[in-house]
């Protein structure tokens, strides 16, 4: 898995943005409307039905036009209407519907579900930020836009394409979330893809690059970027938000596994160990109780089996999800 930007401009811009101080320039609703901008009408059909329930004087096509920022003589597009559309999107998802009705692969894939995943992730990221007394709107925006690149590419290149598109649109801070959401704490591997030539996890469980190995653009960016609490939230939220709901990390990993043909064993061990550690670290920050046998970091070293790592991960997932639910529903 190699990830490169389109040209030198984005390589330089990413390193500049890595040192940029965060500026809260946009609202959550602006992020939402940017996400659904230029979506096909069928990809927002169910959302439009919810909007029409508030404005029965409008046709479904006119409701679609509202989602695209186009007012009309019957209903000018004011702040109240924008808020209604935003809330309708979550009402649609929470009722068990996808935003749209268009499907591919003989009905197996709903083409709007990537947007549903983004909205669930935005909600969860905001909840986690609230628990940690952080900026809720900042976390929500990162969640909503983290997969923006899927407008252009549905493969792994959505990571770089999302950064490029958001950067061009002036969403530089949120664009960074496109680069960080797939890589835990800057570690240069995602959980299912093959690592770069020259990258491996050594016998001490440390990510390692062979001397002289060629590093791609994202690796170079990550080496110059320090993860914030918001990046950690984004990583965990991405591994709990499906297109239908918020689930435990273990359930989400199982969900992803159903859509993957194969896994790289080096990445999978390292990823599950790092995710377990991140869940426990955040559980502690949330004020949750951690059993003594789970307080030690999980390390992928010689002799450690996938079964042992998986058991640790499942326990970490259970502990974290229980604390999350307690804090949200108490």
N, C-alpha and C positions, 0 to 999 in steps of 0.2 A: 504494500500500500504506500504509494508516494503521492504527495500533495504539493502542487505547485500553483502559484498565482499566474494570471494571464501574462503579466509583463513586469518589468522592473519597477514601474510606478507603485504597484501594490506591495511589492516586497519592501520598498522604502517606507511606504505609508504604514504598513503593519508594525514596523519597528518604531516608527514615530508614535503611533497610537499606543504601543506598549508602555510608553513613558508618559502618556497624556494623563492629566488630572481629570477626573470624571466631572462632567458638566451635565446637570439635569435640564436638558433642552426640550424634551418632548413629553407628552402625557401618555398614559396607558391607553387611552382611547385612540390617540393618534397612531400608536403602535398597532392596535387592533385593525384600524382601517387600512394601514399600510400592508398588513398581512393579507387581507382579503381583496386588496385592489387588483383589478384585472382578472379575478377569478371568473371562470365561466359561469353563466347563469345557472346551469344544472348543478354546479358545485356549491351553490348557495340556495338551492331550491327550498330545502326544509327550513333554513333560516328565514327565507322570505315569507314562508307561510306563517311563522311566528310573528314576523313584523306586520304582516297583513291582519293578524288577529287584533293588533293595536290600532291599525288604520284600515278598516274594512272598505273605505271609500277608494282605496288604491288597488290596482291590478297587481298580480304577482310580478309582472315585468317592471311596473313602476316602483315596487318595493326593492327589486334588484337594483334599479337605478339609484335609489337612495343609498344602498350599500356601497355604491361606487362613487359616492360624493356628488350625486346629481339631484338637485331639488327639482320641484315642478310647481306649477301654478296652484295645484290643489294643496300641496304640503311643502312649504319652503324648508330647506335643510338647516334647522337651527340646533342649538346645543341640546335641547330636550329630545329631539328626534335622534340625534347621534347617540345619546345615552340610551335611548330605548333600543336601538339596533344592537348596541354593545351588549346590553343585558339580555336581549333576545337570543343572542348567540349562545350564551351560557344556559339559558332556559332550554334551548334546543338540545344541547349536549347532555344536560342533566336529565332530560326526559328519555334518554337512550337513543336519540337520533344522531346521525351524522349531519353535518351542515348541508350536504348536498346529496343527490341521488345518482350521480353518474358513476358507473363502475367499469372496470376493465378485467381482463383475465377471467372471462366467463363468470363475472359477478363476484370474484374472490376479493377484489380490491376496490374500495370506495375511494375515488380520487380526491375527495375532500378530507379524508381522514388525517392526512398530515397536518392540516390546519387545526383539526380537532385536538390532535396531540399537542400542538403548540399552545392552544388555549388552556388545556388542562395543566400543562407545564407552567404557564404564566400564573394560574391560580395557585398551584402548589408552591411555586417559588415565592410568591407573595406571602403565603401562610408561614413558610419557614422563616422568612425575613422578619415577620411580625413576632414569631416566637423568640427570635434572637435579638429583638429590638433594633433591627436594621431598617433601611429605607425600603418600604414595601413596594412603592411604585417602581423603583429602580429594578428590583428583583422581578417584578411582573413583566416589565418591558423586555428584559433579557430572556425570560421564558417564552414570551409570545413570539419573539423574533429569532430565536436561536436556530431554527431550521429554515430561515428565509430563503436559503439557497435552493430549497426543493422546488421553488418556482421555476428554476432553470435546470436543475439536475436532480434526479432521484437516487443517484449513486453516491459514493463517498465524496465526490467532488463538490457536493452541495456545501461542504464545509468552507472551501475557498470561494466558491461562487457567491455564497451568502455574504461573506465579508466584503467582497468587491462591490456588490450591488448596494449594500447598506452604506458603505463608505462613500460611494458616489452620491448617494441620496442625503448625505450629511448626518447619518446616524452612526458616527464613528465609535461611540462608546458601546452601543448595542451590537455593532458589527464584530467587536471582539468576542462576544458570546458565541458567534458562529464558529470561531476558531478554537475556543476553549472547552465547549460543551462535550466533546467526545474524548477528552484526554484528562484523566484524573490527575490533578495537582501537577500538571505539566509533563507527566510521564508520556513518552512518545509511543504509545500503542493503544488502540481501542480494543475492546474485549474479544472481537471475533476475527478481525482482519490480520493478514500476515504482516509481520513487522518488516521494517526496512532491511535490506542487505547490510550486514554489519551491526545490527542492533540485536541484543539478546539480554536475557536476565542471567547474571552469573550465579555461581554456587552459593553466594551469600544473599541471594534474593535482591540484588541491586541491578537496576537497568544500566546497561553498559553499551558503549559504542566502541567498535574496533578502531584502532588507530588508522587514520586515512579513509575511513568510511565516508561515503557521500551522504550528506544530510539534505533533506528536502526543505522547502520554504517553511513549512509549518514547524518542523523541528527547530530551525533557526529562530523563528518567532518565539517559540516556547522557551528557548534558552535565554531570551532577553526579557521575558515577561514574568512578573510575580503574581501568582494567583491571589485574588481577593476573596473575602468571605462570600461575595456574590457569585464568584466562579464555582466555589465549592457547593453552594446552594444549587446552582444551575446543573452541575454534574449529577447531584443526587436526585434533583427533580426530574431530570431526563431519564433516570432509571427507576422512576415510579409512575410517570404519566404515560398512559396508553392513549389511544384515540378515543377511548370510551369512558375512562375513569382514572382515578388515582388508586394505585395498588401498592403492595409491598414491593421492595426491591427484588425479592426472590421471585415473586409472581411476574414482575416485569422482565426479568432475565429469562424466565421460562417462556414468556410470550415472544421475546426476540428470537429465542432458539428455534421456535417453530418456523421461522422465515429464513433461517440460515442453513446452507448446505453443509458446511463444515467449519471447524474451528481450528485456529492455530494453537497448539497446546501450550507453547511458551506464553503467548498473550493471555490465554484464558486463566492460567494459574496466577500470573502476575496481576491481572485485572481484578479477579475475585478477591485476592488478598488485599490489594489496595482499596477496593471498594469496602471491604469489611472494616478496614482501619478508618476510612473516612466516615462510615456510619457510626462507629463507636466514638470517634472524635466529636462529631456533631451531636450525638446523644449526650455526651458530657456537657457540651456547651448549652444544650437545652435544659440541663438540670436533671436529666434522667439518671437512674441508678444502673451501674454497670457491675455485673458479677466479677469477682476477683479473677476468675480464670479467663475472662474476656478483656481484661485491662491491658494485657500484653499485646504488642503489635503482631499481626499475622505476617510471617515472612516466608517467601518462596525460596527455600534453600534445598540443598541436596538431601534427598530422602523424604521430603514432604510430598505426600500424594494429593492428587486431585480430590479424592474422597474426603481427606482431612480438611483441605481448604474449603470445600463445598459445605461441610458441616459447620465450620466456623462462620462462613458467610450466611448460611441460613439462620443461625442463631442471632447474628448481628442484625439481620433483616427483621427478624421477629421482634427483637428488643426495640429497635428504632421505630418500627411502624406502630408498635403499641404505644410508645411515648408520643409520637406524632398524633395519633388518634385521641389520646387522653388530653393533649393540649388543645386540640381543635374543638373537641366536643364537650369539654368540661364546662 
